[in-house]
Amino acid sequence: GARRDFEAANFPGFRIRWAQILGTGLALTFTDRFFVFDAEQSGQWLVSQGRLDAADVALLDRNGDNLSVQAAYRIRAGRHRFEPSVTYARDNRDGGAVASDGFGARLNYRYLNPKIALDANLAYGQRDHDAIHPIYGERISRDRVGASLTAAVPIELLGSKKWNLWATGEYIIESANVAFFEQRITAVTLGVGWRGLRR
């Protein structure tokens, strides 16, 4: 491969959230994030090696923006909280092989009491790219399934009872019609947090 030089990039964006719509648990979130690469060079090395037509480089341009709209509904039942949500995302990059439309669904569950807090998630997402990828010769299509569980318990540390010991387990699998884009992630994280701002 080619030596990768430093590439300046900026990712500004904004988010608007409207919660408790009409006094209910419904919330809408609109997010837009911009991708600005000062010297976009995706595919240029392959062109220099004669492995990619220069006319196809534009299909790999990562500049553009990614906007998403999410609708979520929070349901409370005592110490239990459920929050299903659905999301539409438009990755509107300048390169058609990078641009895509996607949909996702997630179910979040939380349980809180003085002795333990649980946070669990189940998620599914699907994404189809706009144009045939000039390197792989197919229009990329991807599906992602994931699950996570976080448990936190209060502990006393350094003379304070405002600490939490927490552990998170996460599993994500992404399948695609091109093997290069497939991935599997398994992660376990342990940590200690301080609830100094909680009243």
SULRA-V211635 format. One record per pair of residues at least 4 apart in sequence whose C-alpha atoms are under 7 Angstrom apart, sorted by the first residue. I is the first residue (numbers start at 0). J is the second residue. D is the distance in Angstrom with one decimal. If there is no record, write none. Layout:
i->I j->J d->D
i->I j->J d->D
This chain:
i->1 j->44 d->6.7
i->6 j->38 d->6.7
i->7 j->36 d->6.3
i->7 j->37 d->5.7
i->8 j->35 d->5.6
i->8 j->36 d->4.5
i->8 j->37 d->5.9
i->9 j->34 d->6.2
i->9 j->35 d->5.2
i->9 j->36 d->6.6
i->10 j->32 d->6.5
i->10 j->33 d->5.3
i->10 j->34 d->4.9
i->10 j->35 d->6.3
i->11 j->32 d->5.9
i->11 j->33 d->5.4
i->12 j->31 d->5.5
i->12 j->32 d->4.0
i->12 j->33 d->5.7
i->13 j->30 d->5.9
i->13 j->31 d->5.6
i->13 j->32 d->6.5
i->14 j->29 d->5.7
i->14 j->30 d->4.4
i->14 j->31 d->6.5
i->15 j->28 d->5.7
i->15 j->29 d->5.2
i->15 j->30 d->6.4
i->16 j->27 d->5.8
i->16 j->28 d->4.3
i->16 j->29 d->6.4
i->17 j->26 d->5.5
i->17 j->27 d->5.3
i->17 j->28 d->6.4
i->18 j->25 d->6.3
i->18 j->26 d->4.1
i->18 j->27 d->6.5
i->19 j->23 d->4.9
i->19 j->24 d->5.0
i->19 j->25 d->5.4
i->19 j->26 d->5.8
i->20 j->24 d->6.9
i->20 j->25 d->5.5
i->20 j->26 d->6.2
i->24 j->72 d->5.1
i->24 j->73 d->4.6
i->24 j->74 d->6.5
i->25 j->71 d->5.8
i->25 j->72 d->4.4
i->25 j->73 d->6.5
i->26 j->70 d->5.9
i->26 j->71 d->5.2
i->26 j->72 d->6.2
i->27 j->69 d->5.7
i->27 j->70 d->4.7
i->27 j->71 d->6.5
i->28 j->68 d->5.7
i->28 j->69 d->5.1
i->28 j->70 d->6.6
i->29 j->67 d->5.9
i->29 j->68 d->4.7
i->29 j->69 d->6.6
i->30 j->66 d->5.5
i->30 j->67 d->5.3
i->30 j->68 d->6.6
i->31 j->64 d->6.8
i->31 j->65 d->5.6
i->31 j->66 d->4.2
i->31 j->67 d->6.5
i->32 j->64 d->5.5
i->32 j->65 d->5.2
i->32 j->66 d->6.3
i->33 j->63 d->5.9
i->33 j->64 d->4.2
i->33 j->65 d->6.4
i->34 j->62 d->5.2
i->34 j->63 d->5.3
i->34 j->64 d->5.6
i->35 j->62 d->5.3
i->35 j->63 d->6.9
i->36 j->62 d->6.1
i->39 j->60 d->6.8
i->41 j->59 d->6.0
i->41 j->60 d->6.5
i->42 j->46 d->6.4
i->42 j->56 d->5.6
i->42 j->59 d->6.8
i->43 j->47 d->6.4
i->44 j->48 d->6.4
i->45 j->49 d->6.3
i->45 j->50 d->5.1
i->45 j->51 d->5.4
i->46 j->50 d->5.8
i->46 j->51 d->4.7
i->46 j->52 d->6.1
i->46 j->53 d->5.9
i->55 j->133 d->6.3
i->57 j->94 d->5.6
i->58 j->94 d->4.0
i->58 j->95 d->5.0
i->58 j->96 d->5.2
i->59 j->94 d->4.7
i->59 j->96 d->5.9
i->59 j->97 d->5.9
i->60 j->92 d->6.9
i->60 j->93 d->5.5
i->60 j->94 d->4.3
i->61 j->92 d->5.6
i->61 j->93 d->6.3
i->61 j->94 d->6.2
i->61 j->97 d->6.6
i->62 j->92 d->5.5
i->62 j->93 d->5.6
i->63 j->91 d->5.7
i->63 j->92 d->4.1
i->63 j->93 d->5.5
i->64 j->90 d->6.2
i->64 j->91 d->5.3
i->64 j->92 d->5.9
i->65 j->89 d->5.8
i->65 j->90 d->4.3
i->65 j->91 d->5.7
i->66 j->88 d->5.8
i->66 j->89 d->5.4
i->66 j->90 d->6.5
i->67 j->86 d->6.8
i->67 j->87 d->5.6
i->67 j->88 d->4.1
i->67 j->89 d->6.2
i->68 j->86 d->5.6
i->68 j->87 d->5.4
i->68 j->88 d->6.6
i->69 j->84 d->6.8
i->69 j->85 d->5.7
i->69 j->86 d->4.3
i->69 j->87 d->6.5
i->70 j->84 d->5.5
i->70 j->85 d->5.5
i->70 j->86 d->6.5
i->71 j->82 d->6.4
i->71 j->83 d->5.8
i->71 j->84 d->4.1
i->71 j->85 d->6.6
i->72 j->82 d->5.4
i->72 j->83 d->5.9
i->72 j->84 d->6.5
i->73 j->81 d->5.9
i->73 j->82 d->4.5
i->74 j->80 d->5.6
i->74 j->81 d->5.1
i->74 j->82 d->6.1
i->75 j->79 d->6.0
i->75 j->80 d->4.6
i->75 j->81 d->6.5
i->76 j->80 d->6.2
i->78 j->110 d->5.6
i->78 j->111 d->5.5
i->78 j->112 d->6.8
i->79 j->109 d->5.8
i->79 j->110 d->4.8
i->79 j->111 d->6.9
i->80 j->108 d->5.7
i->80 j->109 d->5.0
i->80 j->110 d->6.4
i->81 j->107 d->5.8
i->81 j->108 d->4.7
i->81 j->109 d->6.6
i->82 j->106 d->5.8
i->82 j->107 d->5.0
i->82 j->108 d->6.5
i->83 j->105 d->5.7
i->83 j->106 d->4.3
i->83 j->107 d->6.2
i->84 j->104 d->5.7
i->84 j->105 d->5.3
i->84 j->106 d->6.4
i->85 j->103 d->5.7
i->85 j->104 d->4.4
i->85 j->105 d->6.5
i->86 j->102 d->5.6
i->86 j->103 d->5.0
i->86 j->104 d->6.3
i->87 j->101 d->5.9
i->87 j->102 d->4.7
i->87 j->103 d->6.6
i->88 j->100 d->6.0
i->88 j->101 d->5.1
i->88 j->102 d->6.2
i->89 j->99 d->6.1
i->89 j->100 d->4.8
i->89 j->101 d->6.4
i->90 j->98 d->5.1
i->90 j->99 d->5.1
i->90 j->100 d->6.2
i->91 j->98 d->5.1
i->91 j->99 d->6.7
i->92 j->97 d->6.2
i->92 j->98 d->4.7
i->94 j->98 d->6.1
i->95 j->129 d->5.3
i->95 j->130 d->5.0
i->96 j->128 d->6.1
i->96 j->129 d->5.9
i->96 j->130 d->4.6
i->96 j->131 d->5.8
i->96 j->132 d->4.9
i->97 j->128 d->6.5
i->98 j->128 d->5.6
i->98 j->129 d->5.7
i->99 j->126 d->6.5
i->99 j->127 d->5.4
i->99 j->128 d->4.0
i->99 j->129 d->5.4
i->100 j->126 d->5.6
i->100 j->127 d->5.6
i->100 j->128 d->6.5
i->101 j->125 d->5.4
i->101 j->126 d->4.1
i->101 j->127 d->6.4
i->102 j->124 d->5.7
i->102 j->125 d->5.5
i->102 j->126 d->6.6
i->103 j->123 d->5.6
i->103 j->124 d->4.1
i->103 j->125 d->6.3
i->104 j->122 d->5.7
i->104 j->123 d->5.4
i->104 j->124 d->6.5
i->105 j->120 d->6.9
i->105 j->121 d->5.6
i->105 j->122 d->4.2
i->105 j->123 d->6.5
i->106 j->120 d->5.7
i->106 j->121 d->5.3
i->106 j->122 d->6.5
i->107 j->119 d->5.7
i->107 j->120 d->4.6
i->107 j->121 d->6.7
i->108 j->118 d->5.7
i->108 j->119 d->5.1
i->108 j->120 d->6.4
i->109 j->117 d->5.4
i->109 j->118 d->4.6
i->109 j->119 d->6.5
i->110 j->116 d->5.5
i->110 j->117 d->5.0
i->110 j->118 d->6.7
i->111 j->115 d->6.4
i->111 j->116 d->4.5
i->111 j->117 d->6.6
i->112 j->116 d->6.2
i->114 j->152 d->5.9
i->114 j->153 d->6.6
i->115 j->150 d->7.0
i->115 j->151 d->5.7
i->115 j->152 d->4.7
i->116 j->150 d->5.7
i->116 j->151 d->5.1
i->116 j->152 d->6.5
i->117 j->149 d->5.7
i->117 j->150 d->4.7
i->117 j->151 d->6.6
i->118 j->148 d->5.7
i->118 j->149 d->5.0
i->118 j->150 d->6.6
i->119 j->147 d->5.6
i->119 j->148 d->4.4
i->119 j->149 d->6.3
i->120 j->146 d->5.4
i->120 j->147 d->5.2
i->120 j->148 d->6.6
i->121 j->145 d->5.9
i->121 j->146 d->4.6
i->121 j->147 d->6.8
i->122 j->144 d->5.8
i->122 j->145 d->5.2
i->122 j->146 d->6.3
i->123 j->143 d->5.6
i->123 j->144 d->4.6
i->123 j->145 d->6.5
i->124 j->142 d->5.7
i->124 j->143 d->5.0
i->124 j->144 d->6.5
i->125 j->141 d->5.8
i->125 j->142 d->4.4
i->125 j->143 d->6.3
i->126 j->140 d->5.8
i->126 j->141 d->5.2
i->126 j->142 d->6.5
i->127 j->139 d->6.2
i->127 j->140 d->4.5
i->127 j->141 d->6.5
i->128 j->138 d->6.1
i->128 j->139 d->5.4
i->128 j->140 d->6.3
i->130 j->138 d->5.5
i->131 j->136 d->6.0
i->131 j->137 d->4.8
i->131 j->138 d->4.0
i->132 j->136 d->5.4
i->132 j->137 d->5.5
i->132 j->138 d->5.6
i->132 j->139 d->7.0
i->139 j->176 d->6.4
i->139 j->177 d->6.8
i->140 j->175 d->5.6
i->140 j->176 d->6.0
i->141 j->173 d->6.8
i->141 j->174 d->5.7
i->141 j->175 d->4.4
i->141 j->176 d->7.0
i->142 j->173 d->5.6
i->142 j->174 d->5.3
i->142 j->175 d->6.4
i->143 j->172 d->5.8
i->143 j->173 d->4.2
i->143 j->174 d->6.4
i->144 j->171 d->5.8
i->144 j->172 d->5.5
i->144 j->173 d->6.5
i->145 j->170 d->5.6
i->145 j->171 d->4.2
i->145 j->172 d->6.4
i->146 j->169 d->5.9
i->146 j->170 d->5.5
i->146 j->171 d->6.5
i->147 j->168 d->5.6
i->147 j->169 d->4.3
i->147 j->170 d->6.4
i->148 j->167 d->5.6
i->148 j->168 d->5.4
i->148 j->169 d->6.6
i->149 j->165 d->6.9
i->149 j->166 d->5.6
i->149 j->167 d->4.2
i->149 j->168 d->6.5
i->150 j->165 d->5.5
i->150 j->166 d->5.5
i->150 j->167 d->6.6
i->151 j->163 d->6.1
i->151 j->164 d->5.5
i->151 j->165 d->4.1
i->151 j->166 d->6.6
i->152 j->163 d->5.4
i->152 j->164 d->5.4
i->152 j->165 d->6.4
i->153 j->162 d->5.8
i->153 j->163 d->4.4
i->153 j->164 d->6.3
i->154 j->160 d->6.0
i->154 j->162 d->5.5
i->154 j->163 d->5.6
i->154 j->164 d->6.5
i->155 j->159 d->5.5
i->155 j->160 d->4.4
i->155 j->162 d->6.2
i->156 j->160 d->6.5
i->156 j->162 d->6.6
i->161 j->193 d->5.6
i->161 j->194 d->5.1
i->161 j->195 d->6.5
i->162 j->191 d->6.9
i->162 j->192 d->5.6
i->162 j->193 d->4.4
i->162 j->194 d->6.0
i->163 j->191 d->5.6
i->163 j->192 d->5.1
i->163 j->193 d->6.2
i->164 j->190 d->6.0
i->164 j->191 d->4.7
i->164 j->192 d->6.6
i->165 j->189 d->5.9
i->165 j->190 d->5.4
i->165 j->191 d->6.2
i->166 j->188 d->5.6
i->166 j->189 d->4.5
i->166 j->190 d->6.4
i->167 j->187 d->5.6
i->167 j->188 d->5.1
i->167 j->189 d->6.5
i->168 j->186 d->5.8
i->168 j->187 d->4.5
i->168 j->188 d->6.5
i->169 j->185 d->5.7
i->169 j->186 d->5.1
i->169 j->187 d->6.4
i->170 j->184 d->5.6
i->170 j->185 d->4.6
i->170 j->186 d->6.6
i->171 j->183 d->5.7
i->171 j->184 d->5.0
i->171 j->185 d->6.6
i->172 j->182 d->5.9
i->172 j->183 d->4.4
i->172 j->184 d->6.3
i->173 j->181 d->5.3
i->173 j->182 d->5.2
i->173 j->183 d->6.3
i->174 j->181 d->4.9
i->174 j->182 d->6.9
i->175 j->180 d->6.0
i->175 j->181 d->5.5
